[in-house]
Amino acid sequence: MELIFMLIKSPVIIISLVIFIVFKLFPPKEINHFYGYRTSNSMKSPHHWAYAQKYSVNVALVITSILLLCQILVFSFFGSSTVTDLMLIGVWLIGVIMMIYKTEKKLKAFDNSHNTNHKI
């Protein structure tokens, strides 16, 4: 029960996981500036958009799930403190950066594969 209270006290990872689940269940259908994975590469075309939405949310769900397990382990062994909370937020930021990096890398590969298919 104490673990649940610690997770509620530091909800960044849980809230992120819920948001990514919502993105997975209700992905944005059309390119927009409000909802979804929005970068210049993802907004190049409807094909890029759809690919980026699927890929980024899958990566984000994996990373966030691993982070939630790490958070549970850290809280179980060390409890919740300012140091552990800041450490977990730092690791969460690294996870977000990893998700963006991996998605952009895949979008470039996606772009290259589509450009080579259309050459004569």
N, C-alpha and C positions, 0 to 999 in steps of 0.2 A: 504494500500500500504506500509505503514511503517513496518507493521508486516512481510511482504514478504521480505523486505530488511534486517530485523533483522534475519530472518531464513536463508537467504543467507549468512549473515555475520558469522553465527555459524551453519554450515551445517552438523555437525557430525551425528546427528540423522537422517536427511533426506537422507544423503549418505548411512547410514546403512540400512535404510528402502529400498532404491533402490537396494542395494546389496542383501538383503534377498529376495526381489521380484525376482531378477534374479536367485538366488539359487532355489527358488520355481518353476520358469518356466523351468529352465534348470539344474535339479539336476545332480550331477556326477553319471554316471552309474556304473563305476568300481572304485575299491579302488585305490586311488592315493595319492601322497604327496603334491599336489598343490592346489586342489580345493575341497571345501566341509568341513563338520564337521570331523576333523581328530584327533582322540585320539586312544590310544592303544585298548580301548574297542570297538570303532566303526570300527576298522580295523581288528578285529578278523576273520571275515568271510564276504562273500557277503551279507548274511542275516542281520548281525549286521550293515553293511555299509548302506544298503538300509533303514533299520529302523531308524538309527541315522540321516540320511539325511532328511527324512520326518519329524521326530519328532522335531529335533532341529530347522529347518526352521519355523515350525508352532509356536513353542514357541517364537522364535526370532521375528517373525512378530507381535505377540500379544504384547510382551513387548515393541518393538520399536514403534508400533502404539500408545500405551498408553503414552510412553515417548514423542512422537511428540505432542500429545494433551497437556501434561504437559508443554512442551516447549512453545506452543502457549499461554497457560494460563499465564505462568510466564512472557513471553515477553509482553503480553497484560497488565498485572498489574504493572510489575516492569521495563519493558524495557530490553534492552540488555546492560549488563555491564560485566566487567571482573568477578565479583562475580557470577552473574547469569549464565554466560557461564561455569565457572568452576564447579558450582553446578550441572548443567545439564550434564556435562561430567562425573562427579562423579557418578551421578545417572545412566547414561548410562553404566558405568563400572560395577556397581552393577547389572544392568540388564543382561549384558553379563555373569557375574559370575552366576547369577540365571539360565540362559539358559544352561550353561555348567553343573551345579549341577543337574538340572532337567533331562537333557538328560542322564547324566551318571547314575543317579538313575534308569531311565527307562531302560537303557541298561543292568544294573545288573538284573533287574526284567525280562527282555527279555531273558537274558542268563539263569537265573534260570528256567524259564518256558520251555525253549528248552532243558535244561539238564534233567529235570524231565520227559519230554515226551519221551526221548530216552532210559530211564532205563528199564531194563527187570524186 
